[in-house]
Amino acid sequence: MRRPWNLASIPVYSLATYAGESVNMNICTYVSAVSMKPKRYMVAVYDNTQSLENIRKSKTAILQILGKHHISLVNVLGKKSGLHYDKQNYLTKKKCLETWNDKPVLTDCAGLMELEKLWSKDAGDHTMFLFDVKRFKTNHENVLMLNDLREKGLVRI
């Protein structure tokens, strides 16, 4: 039987973080809307990652709600470290990037949110960030869910 925190099937996100012209993307599921007005999101970023290094040095990031067709990217975005692997190069070769608000993002995400960092807090093996949503775009409702990853054996929770 699953533990209580693993019962829900939640959307799968990728946080796009930027360092100059370079982008790094991860997989994140510790994500939650925490305020309606102003619209705010909490995103937890795993320690010792390129995503964490980038967002610590930047005020902005783009939260991408993945579509079911992005399932083939989960191993690269979630299991390879941007500290040792060039995810931008991989995504470019696979023709998986487009531009939104002058930033590279994954093609055909269910939704996109431009985030502005308010604060961060150590949260154990993750760092928790609170963001204001500055802009957003909805493309479709065919959202990749945690249960989709479970069914394919991509996660153990």
C-alpha positions, 0 to 999 in steps of 0.5 A: 500500500502506498504512503499517504503522500503518494496516493494522489495522482498529480500533474508532472511539471518541468521547471525551466531555469536559465543562465544567460542564453542556456536553459536547463529543465528538470522534472518536478512534482512537488508543485502547488498553487498556494494563492489565488490573488495574487496567483502564487506557486510553490515549487520544490527543487532538488538539492545539488542540481543545475536547476537549483544553481540556476534559480538561485542566481535568477529571479525568473523561471518558467513552470511547464505543465507537461503533456502526455506526449512528453513522457519520453523526456522524463528519463532525460529531464528527471534522471540526468543531472544538468551538472553533467549532461547538456539537456538543452543540446539533447532537446534541440537535437530532438526538436523539442524546444520552441520559444515563449516570451523570448525563452526556450521552453518545451514544445506543446506543453499543456500550460506555461507559467512565467514565474518571479521568485519571491523567496526560498527556504531549505526544506530537507533534500529540496529547496522550496521556492515561492513564486508570483505568476507573471504570465501564463498560457494554456495550450491543451488539457492532455496533462501528463500525470504522476499515475502515467509515470507509475504505469510505465515504471518511471517512478517508484512512488 
